[in-house]
Amino acid sequence: MALFLVASACLTIVTLCYAALCATSPFGDCRRCRGMGHAIKTDRRGKAKRGKDCRHCQATGKRIRAGRHLLNLWMATYRDGTN
C-alpha cells in the first residue's frame, strides 16, 4: 500500500511540474533541428554550412509542447461548447 502511495505521489508531482512548464514556457526547441531552424550540411571540403529550413518548425526553431497543444484543444472545445 505504501509503494502505491509513493508512486501516485511521484506521478502527481511530475504531472504538476509538466503542467507548470507548459504554462510558463509553451514552446520548446524543435527536436528535428535542435532549435536551430535549419539543418547543418557540409560541403565537399568538410566545411559546415547552412542547410535547408526545417519543415517541422517552419525555420523558427520552436515547437509547441504536447501538453500545451492538448490544453489548447481542450480550451477550444470548452469555448465552442459554451457559445
C-alpha positions as CSV (number, residue, x, y, z in Angstrom):
1,M,0.0,0.0,0.0
2,A,2.8,2.4,0.8
3,L,4.5,1.7,-2.5
4,F,1.3,2.7,-4.3
5,L,1.1,6.0,-2.4
6,V,4.7,6.8,-3.2
7,A,4.2,6.0,-6.9
8,S,1.0,8.0,-7.1
9,A,2.6,11.0,-5.3
10,C,5.6,10.9,-7.7
11,L,3.3,10.8,-10.7
12,T,1.2,13.7,-9.4
13,I,4.4,15.8,-8.8
14,V,5.7,15.1,-12.3
15,T,2.4,15.9,-13.8
16,L,2.1,19.2,-11.9
17,C,5.7,20.2,-12.8
18,Y,5.0,19.5,-16.5
19,A,1.8,21.5,-16.4
20,A,3.7,24.4,-14.8
21,L,6.3,24.1,-17.5
22,C,3.7,24.2,-20.3
23,A,2.0,27.2,-18.7
24,T,5.3,29.2,-18.3
25,S,7.0,28.1,-21.5
26,P,4.6,26.8,-24.1
27,F,7.2,26.5,-26.8
28,G,10.2,24.2,-26.6
29,D,13.1,23.6,-29.0
30,C,12.3,21.7,-32.2
31,R,13.5,18.1,-31.8
32,R,14.2,17.7,-35.5
33,C,16.6,20.7,-35.9
34,R,17.5,21.0,-32.2
35,G,16.3,24.6,-32.1
36,M,18.5,25.9,-35.0
37,G,15.7,26.2,-37.6
38,H,17.7,24.6,-40.3
39,A,19.9,21.6,-40.9
40,I,23.7,21.7,-40.9
41,K,25.4,20.4,-44.1
42,T,29.0,20.1,-45.1
43,D,30.5,21.0,-48.5
44,R,33.0,18.8,-50.3
45,R,35.8,20.2,-48.2
46,G,34.1,19.4,-44.9
47,K,33.3,22.9,-44.1
48,A,30.0,23.3,-42.2
49,K,27.3,25.4,-44.0
50,R,23.6,26.1,-43.6
51,G,21.2,23.5,-45.0
52,K,17.5,23.6,-45.8
53,D,15.0,25.1,-43.5
54,C,13.3,22.8,-41.1
55,R,9.8,21.9,-42.3
56,H,8.6,20.9,-38.8
57,C,9.0,24.2,-37.1
58,Q,8.9,26.4,-40.3
59,A,12.5,27.6,-39.6
60,T,11.7,29.1,-36.2
61,G,13.5,26.5,-34.1
62,K,10.5,26.3,-31.7
63,R,7.6,23.9,-31.5
64,I,4.6,23.8,-29.2
65,R,4.8,21.3,-26.3
66,A,2.5,18.3,-26.4
67,G,0.9,19.3,-23.1
68,R,0.2,22.9,-24.3
69,H,-1.3,21.5,-27.5
70,L,-3.7,19.3,-25.5
71,L,-4.6,22.3,-23.3
72,N,-5.3,24.5,-26.4
73,L,-7.5,21.7,-27.8
74,W,-9.4,21.4,-24.6
75,M,-9.9,25.2,-24.2
76,A,-11.1,25.4,-27.8
77,T,-13.6,22.6,-27.2
78,Y,-14.8,24.3,-24.0
79,R,-15.1,27.6,-25.7
80,D,-17.1,26.1,-28.5
81,G,-19.4,24.3,-26.1
82,T,-20.2,27.4,-24.1
83,N,-21.1,29.6,-27.0
